[in-house]
Amino acid sequence: MHGKLLNPPIIRPDGRQSPGAMRIARGVRRMLALNGVSTVSEMSLPDGRRADLVALQQDGVLTIIEIKSSVADFRADRKWQDYRAYCDRLAFAIDLSTPEELIPAEAGLILADDYGARQMRIGLEHRLAPQRRKAMLLRFAKAAADRLHALHDPEFRGFREEDD
């Protein structure tokens, strides 16, 4: 029993994600985890926006993955271009109902469903400056640690929204 949670709390969606987006995120996170890549979902960025997924590879490369569950979702949201300032690569994750041609050629493309995903192309690399990389890595680590703490102590409400 040492190190295990008894009856760990169920993590519930916060209402920002559609059921389709949640299915895509699950498949993408499974694929990335199988490849040794860690992720944080709905991570706050320094400009106040939230990235759907931030992926950290073992070599320190940071990828922001925007999840688009429909054509309308993609067309309604142009803020994704601002995410380039906070990652080495930008990618989109979609399901089979969203046409691949919609995704900009310079961005990565991941096809996903509830159970897994397949990387169709890797986005163009635009390396972060060292200070920005350090700030993003610290933000990633803090978000992951705070969420792990919340799993072990669900009644604690000491985290600020921007920390999560």
C-alpha positions as CSV (number, residue, x, y, z in Angstrom):
1,M,0.0,0.0,0.0
2,H,2.9,2.3,0.5
3,G,2.8,5.0,-2.2
4,K,-0.6,4.2,-3.5
5,L,-3.8,6.2,-3.2
6,L,-6.9,4.6,-1.7
7,N,-9.8,5.6,-3.8
8,P,-8.1,8.3,-5.8
9,P,-10.4,11.2,-6.8
10,I,-11.9,11.2,-10.3
11,I,-10.6,14.1,-12.4
12,R,-13.6,15.8,-14.0
13,P,-13.5,18.0,-17.1
14,D,-13.8,21.7,-16.3
15,G,-16.5,22.4,-19.0
16,R,-14.2,24.1,-21.5
17,Q,-13.8,20.9,-23.6
18,S,-16.4,19.3,-25.8
19,P,-16.8,15.6,-25.6
20,G,-15.1,15.3,-29.0
21,A,-12.1,17.3,-27.8
22,M,-11.8,15.2,-24.7
23,R,-11.7,12.0,-26.8
24,I,-9.1,13.5,-29.1
25,A,-7.0,14.6,-26.1
26,R,-7.2,11.2,-24.5
27,G,-5.9,9.4,-27.7
28,V,-3.1,12.0,-28.2
29,R,-2.0,11.7,-24.6
30,R,-1.9,7.9,-24.8
31,M,0.2,8.0,-27.9
32,L,2.6,10.5,-26.5
33,A,2.9,8.7,-23.2
34,L,3.8,5.4,-25.0
35,N,6.6,7.4,-26.7
36,G,8.0,8.8,-23.4
37,V,6.5,12.2,-23.8
38,S,4.9,13.9,-20.8
39,T,1.8,16.2,-21.2
40,V,-0.1,18.8,-19.3
41,S,-3.6,19.7,-20.5
42,E,-5.2,23.1,-20.3
43,M,-1.9,24.7,-19.3
44,S,-1.9,28.5,-18.6
45,L,0.6,30.4,-20.7
46,P,2.3,33.7,-19.7
47,D,0.0,35.7,-21.9
48,G,-3.1,34.4,-20.1
49,R,-4.2,32.0,-22.8
50,R,-4.5,28.2,-22.2
51,A,-2.9,25.6,-24.4
52,D,-5.0,22.5,-24.9
53,L,-1.9,20.2,-24.5
54,V,1.7,21.0,-23.8
55,A,4.0,18.1,-24.5
56,L,7.5,17.8,-23.1
57,Q,9.9,15.4,-24.9
58,Q,12.8,13.7,-23.1
59,D,15.2,16.1,-24.9
60,G,13.4,19.1,-23.6
61,V,11.5,20.0,-26.9
62,L,8.1,21.6,-26.1
63,T,5.2,21.2,-28.4
64,I,1.8,22.9,-28.0
65,I,-1.0,20.8,-29.4
66,E,-4.2,22.5,-30.3
67,I,-7.2,20.1,-30.4
68,K,-9.8,20.8,-33.0
69,S,-12.9,18.6,-32.9
70,S,-14.7,20.1,-36.0
71,V,-14.3,22.5,-38.9
72,A,-16.3,25.1,-37.0
73,D,-14.0,24.8,-34.0
74,F,-10.9,25.4,-36.2
75,R,-12.5,28.3,-38.1
76,A,-13.7,30.0,-34.9
77,D,-10.3,30.0,-33.2
78,R,-7.4,32.0,-34.5
79,K,-5.5,32.4,-31.2
80,W,-3.4,29.3,-32.0
81,Q,-1.0,31.4,-34.0
82,D,0.0,33.2,-30.7
83,Y,1.1,29.8,-29.2
84,R,4.2,29.7,-31.4
85,A,5.9,32.1,-29.0
86,Y,5.7,29.4,-26.2
87,C,6.8,26.2,-27.9
88,D,9.4,24.7,-30.2
89,R,6.7,23.1,-32.4
90,L,3.0,23.6,-32.9
91,A,0.7,20.8,-33.8
92,F,-3.0,20.2,-34.3
93,A,-4.8,17.1,-33.2
94,I,-8.0,16.2,-35.0
95,D,-10.3,13.2,-35.5
96,L,-11.4,11.7,-38.8
97,S,-14.4,14.0,-39.1
98,T,-12.1,17.1,-39.6
99,P,-10.5,17.4,-43.0
100,E,-6.6,17.2,-42.8
101,E,-6.4,19.9,-45.5
102,L,-7.7,22.4,-43.1
103,I,-4.5,22.2,-41.0
104,P,-1.7,24.7,-41.9
105,A,1.2,22.9,-43.6
106,E,3.8,24.4,-41.2
107,A,2.0,22.8,-38.2
108,G,2.2,19.2,-37.1
109,L,-0.8,17.0,-37.6
110,I,-2.0,14.2,-35.3
111,L,-5.1,12.0,-36.1
112,A,-6.7,10.7,-32.9
113,D,-9.6,8.9,-31.4
114,D,-10.5,7.8,-27.9
115,Y,-7.9,5.0,-27.8
116,G,-4.8,6.3,-29.6
117,A,-3.4,8.6,-32.2
118,R,-1.0,8.7,-35.1
119,Q,1.4,11.5,-36.0
120,M,0.9,12.3,-39.6
121,R,3.5,15.1,-39.8
122,I,5.8,17.0,-37.5
123,G,5.5,20.7,-37.4
124,L,8.3,23.1,-38.3
125,E,10.7,23.7,-35.5
126,H,11.1,27.3,-34.2
127,R,13.4,26.9,-31.1
128,L,12.5,28.9,-28.0
129,A,15.0,31.4,-26.6
130,P,16.8,30.0,-23.5
131,Q,15.0,32.3,-21.1
132,R,11.6,31.5,-22.6
133,R,12.4,27.8,-22.5
134,K,13.3,28.0,-18.8
135,A,10.1,29.9,-18.0
136,M,8.0,27.3,-19.9
137,L,9.7,24.3,-18.3
138,L,9.2,25.8,-14.9
139,R,5.5,26.5,-15.7
140,F,5.1,22.9,-17.0
141,A,6.7,21.4,-13.9
142,K,4.7,23.6,-11.5
143,A,1.4,22.7,-13.2
144,A,2.2,19.0,-13.1
145,A,3.3,19.1,-9.5
146,D,0.2,21.1,-8.4
147,R,-2.1,18.7,-10.1
148,L,-0.4,15.7,-8.5
149,H,-0.8,17.4,-5.2
150,A,-4.5,18.0,-5.9
151,L,-4.9,14.2,-6.5
152,H,-3.4,13.4,-3.1
153,D,-5.2,16.2,-1.3
154,P,-8.5,17.1,-3.1
155,E,-9.9,19.2,-0.3
156,F,-7.0,21.7,-0.5
157,R,-7.9,24.8,-2.3
158,G,-4.7,26.8,-2.0
159,F,-3.8,26.8,-5.7
160,R,-4.4,29.9,-7.8
161,E,-6.1,29.6,-11.2
162,E,-3.0,30.8,-13.1
163,D,-0.8,28.2,-11.3
164,D,-3.0,25.4,-12.6
